[in-house]
Amino acid sequence: MSGGKAVFFAADAAYLPLAWVAARSVAAELRRDFDVWLLVAKGVAKGLEAPPGVYLREIELPTLFKEAAGPAHMSAFTYVRLLAADLWLKDYDRLLYVDSDTRIAGALASLLTLDLKGAVAAMVEDCGIYLGDAAGREDWHAYRTATGLPLEGRYFNAGVTLLDAARWRHEALGQQAEAMVQARGKLLRFMDQDALNVLLAGRIAELSPRWNFCTHYMGLGLEAAVQPQILHYLNVLKPWRDPEWAALYGREDVKAFARLFMESPWPDFVHRGLLSRLPWRKRAALRAAQAVRHVPEEALAGHVANFTAMAPRLQHDVRAGFVEGMARYADLTPGEAARWQAELAR
């Protein structure tokens, strides 16, 4: 062990390949002084070797969480981030959880040593603030009331969560999370993310979007200013699967994932048709994507049209939101804030 700090990923069978390559990327960080863990659902990693420098552990969710209801496209395994500090990673005082549908683009060591100034966790504000009804928040006020989410204040995305694990255990927040899931599990549209926002309301330090740079921030010309360290592909479209991705955001992410998987147990995880200009290969890639997508094709077409239409507004609103948020971002130095201000004002 490396003195109480760790980055961890959690994956069931569907997301195991993505978690594996992401964990490998983190473990390759130069001069890292933290451990890297890959927690996987029991039975899905038979014969699989952990990436170099990564600890792999098979785990099983408690029955309460396995049976917790959630959206059809979300796995109950997402509740692992509420349980890890108490059950499987209890030797660490500082934990950084990262979603599997991410790409690691920079070093994470500085984030693990961030001064939380009394907060229990640090997270990035959820991109849904810019998306309106497209973020599944049509009845947001009523939903907050029903689930116990504060009616005022920011709502955070749990895809990247820095946790003061020692304080989490000291305050028995894991037990409180269990009680909340037992009482309100069927109401939690965003599952463990909602639980964290309720339990830690007023005690979450806000991180800049460079640590959780979501799909809806891509293609807006923000990368030069933000310099994302973790890219989070949380949209229904995925660069490793969907031909429509390149049409909206370009081919660089597709190529990046193809390189990541080339030296992995899943060298063909990225369909060759996504990288080809041959029409028959493109059609084959589309058929492969359609076979596994959870969104009906007509709904997906509407989704693509919707986000294409809102891109000009997003370009303005997201820039303005990032500038307004700079005073709150716990990880920005004064020099970085000045650079952001200059870049985003262009």
Secondary structure, 3 states (H helix, E strand, C coil): CCCCEEEEEEECCCCHHHHHHHHHHHHCCCCCCCEEEEEEECCCCCCCCCCCCCEEEEECCCHHHHCCCCCCCCCHHHHHHHHHHHHCCCCCCEEEEECCCEEECCCCHHHHCCCCCCCCEEEEECHHHHCHHHHCCCCHHHHHHHHCCCCCCCCEEEEEEEEEHHHHHHCCHHHHHHHHHHHHHHHCCCCHHHHHHHHCCCCEEEECHHHCEEHHHCCCCCHHHHCCCEEECCCCCCCCCCCHHHHHHCCHHHHHHHHHHHCCCCCCCCCHHHCCCCHHHHHHHHHHHHHHCCCCHHHHHHHHHHHHHHHHHHHHHHHHHHHHHCCCCCCCCHHHHHHHHHHHCC
